């Protein structure tokens, strides 16, 4: 099973972009941008991922990172699990 986590917060920190700026650029609520940056979302719709990726000038896949053994997750759970 492949487990993924969002790395939006990481990208924002690397680029010095605030969650408020992300919200404005992606046309999403500030609360949504904050939750995405902290990895607190229960689910994320693909149109939101696409808008965030466009706002950050990255491909949608670049917003995710595979969780490897020993990686820290939010609330001890990954965002997405893909079964083979």
NORNOR-V831934 format. One record per backbone hydrogen bond with DSSP energy under -1.0 kcal/mol. NH is the residue of the N-H (numbers start at 1). CO is the residue of the C=O. E is the energy in kcal/mol with one decimal. If there is no record, write none. Layout:
NH	CO	E
NH	CO	E
This chain:
2	82	-2.9
4	80	-2.7
5	65	-2.3
7	63	-3.2
11	7	-2.2
12	8	-2.7
13	9	-2.4
14	10	-2.5
15	11	-1.9
17	12	-2.3
22	18	-2.3
23	19	-2.6
24	20	-2.2
25	21	-2.8
26	22	-2.8
28	23	-1.9
33	29	-2.4
34	30	-2.7
35	31	-2.3
36	32	-2.7
37	33	-2.3
38	34	-1.8
40	35	-2.6
49	45	-1.8
50	46	-2.8
51	47	-2.1
52	48	-2.7
53	49	-2.8
54	50	-2.3
55	51	-2.4
56	52	-1.9
58	53	-2.5
62	59	-1.6
63	60	-1.8
64	61	-1.6
65	5	-2.3
67	3	-3.3
71	68	-2.5
77	74	-1.7
79	4	-1.7
80	4	-1.7
82	2	-3.6
